[in-house]
Amino acid sequence: MALSQASSRQEALQARHAALESRLQELSRHPSVSDAELRHLKVEKLRLKEEMQS
């Protein structure tokens, strides 16, 4: 993968990770949000973090 492609991909992953973090913070303030939804977002965020580190 070319350097610019790798950099763009990394930036996209970081942006998605940050968006998930914001969404999780927002949802955690609302008691009506299901645990399943929060768990799904947390798993997705962890997957992105692992992908960024590889």
URWO-V655728 format. One record per residue. N is the residue number from 1. SS is DSSP state (2 for helix, 1 for strand, 0 for the rest). PHI is phi in whole degrees, -180 to 180 (* if undefined). NEAR is the number of other ideal C-beta (glycine too) atoms within 10 Angstrom. Layout:
n->{N,N}
ss->{SS,SS}
phi->{PHI,PHI}
near->{NEAR,NEAR}
This chain:
n->{1,2,3,4,5,6,7,8,9,10,11,12,13,14,15,16,17,18,19,20,21,22,23,24,25,26,27,28,29,30,31,32,33,34,35,36,37,38,39,40,41,42,43,44,45,46,47,48,49,50,51,52,53,54}
ss->{0,0,2,2,2,2,2,2,2,2,2,2,2,2,2,2,2,2,2,2,2,2,2,2,2,2,2,2,0,0,0,0,0,0,2,2,2,2,2,2,2,2,2,2,2,2,2,2,2,2,2,2,2,0}
phi->{*,-66,-58,-67,-68,-64,-65,-63,-64,-61,-63,-65,-64,-64,-65,-64,-61,-64,-65,-65,-60,-62,-64,-62,-63,-63,-69,-67,-84,-113,-66,-81,-76,-75,-62,-63,-66,-62,-62,-60,-66,-65,-64,-63,-63,-64,-61,-64,-61,-63,-66,-67,-83,-91}
near->{8,7,7,8,9,10,11,12,13,12,10,11,16,13,11,15,18,12,12,18,14,10,15,16,9,10,14,11,7,7,5,5,14,9,7,8,12,14,10,11,17,13,10,15,18,12,13,20,14,9,13,13,7,5}
